Amino acid sequence: MAPPAPMQLKARLPENEEVARALHEKRLAMREQPAGFKEHLDRTFGKAYRNVCASTEPIRTLKDFSKINGVGPWLIRCMKGFFAESSKDLSPTKCNVAGENGKKPRGPKRCVPKKNNAASGFPGKEAPVELNCQIAQSLPPCQGTFELQSSGKTDSAGFNMLDKDTVLVDHSILAMPPRQSSEEFLEAYEVVLILDDRENFGSRSRKVASRKVADNISSQFNVSVEVKRLPIGDGIWIARHRKFHTKYVLDFIVERKNIADLGSSIRDNRYKDQKSRLQNCGLRKLIYLVEGDPNTANGSVASIKTACFTTELSEGFDVLRTSGYADTQRTYGYLTQSIIDYYSTNFCILSKSASICPTYDEFEEKCRNLQKKTVSQIFALQLMQVPQVTEKVALAVIELYPTLFSLARAYSMLEGDTRAQEEMLKNKSKVINAGASRNIFKLVWGDGCSLQA
């Protein structure tokens, strides 16, 4: 048996040395995987390891481990083997309320992959390939982050973005379709993946290509897939009632971007507007699917990586990465199976306490309203085309001057003092830097020909 990996840091409490060593060895083992180890996952391990070593409280159970800063559900799953006897300690205190009435409290239901779900794959096939999920604890409840690697394999539970334990720990209750009496989810509903008919899958005819992709996903994963014009996003899931045929939109939506399209949408700020609409569409699990290798982008590698990072950590999206069309098809299939498995498992348990999913007509109406823009919103979009004017800067400007006319009138009050005009916005808001302030003035009041990037 190989000797244990040497410890880099000394644990403050002797009883925590074994936990720290196990975490350190797990990190080293993952680094040696043939598929490699994502840099941000390595940083997650490093942060948790340092905080375990610095802890002044003994870490005896998985619940103790979950309280360490930097430890999220993904790391908890990685370390379940070390705390095998204490997994039940992770159940939230709310689950014990029943005990107050004399009934024995029930612990959280374990996540056991079933046949044909996203965790176990299909009969005769291996579990999903090239997938690795991480739920970031820094995000608000119900908004996890899932990292899709473009190479390598995970274990059978590697791709279950709807881990039941995670839902209980984070108190994440997604909206549910209505439930009648004691019916089971799959008795009452059929889950359908709907793809937008404008999606580009490498064919001249987008509708034909989307239909072919839908057929491939349906036949390979044995799920229902339809193609139609969506009001927002590139993919959603509905629960269609088997008897009444009412369509309820489930709490998931996908925005798909290939690398070239993402790069161009960053340059013209379309992607910010698209994300804003997604964030306000009423669905809670927002998935941003990036297709292709960002390192192949022409001149926009850094901006694409930065956009993915901020979309994931700052804006509450689940950023998934795929290598190409085929990988994207598989991802849609695995997501669909995982969603079916989640609702099948939790429908009876959570339907009374969860909010009701909107019907498709209600969802469509809400999205139509999102397309209506005020004069101030249009002005903000125009400002965001100016060099050095970010979304935050544009919002700060329209808070001061809601329209172009009001801003021009403010500049007219300083007529003759060019320097004061250039610095006017900077002096009125800490968010607006000198370069943005000067460029906006030159666009509105000057000739607009000497804007500085």
Secondary structure, 3 states (H helix, E strand, C coil): CCCCCCCCCCCCCHHHHHHHHHHHHHHHHHHCCCCCCCHHHHHHHHHHHHHHHHCCCCCCCHHHHHCCCCCCHHHHHHCCCCCHHHHHHHCCHHHHHHHHHCCCCCCCCCCCCCCCCCCCCCCCCCCCECCCCCCCCCCCCCCCCCCCCCCCECCCCCCCCCCHHHHHHHCCCCCECCCCCCCCHHHHEEEEEEEECCCCCCCCCHHHHHHHHHHHHHHHHCCEEEEECCCCCCEEEEEEECCCCCEEEEEEEEEEEEHHHHHHHHHCCHHHHHHHHHHCCCCCEEEEEEECCHHHCCCCHHHHHHHHHHHHHCCCCEEEEECCHHHHHHHHHHHHHHHHHHHHHHHHHHCCCCCECCEHHHHHHHHHHHCCCCHHHHHHHHHCCCCCCCHHHHHHHHHHCCCHHHHHHHHHCCCCCHHHHHHHHHHHCCCCCHHHHHHHHHHHCCCCCCCCC
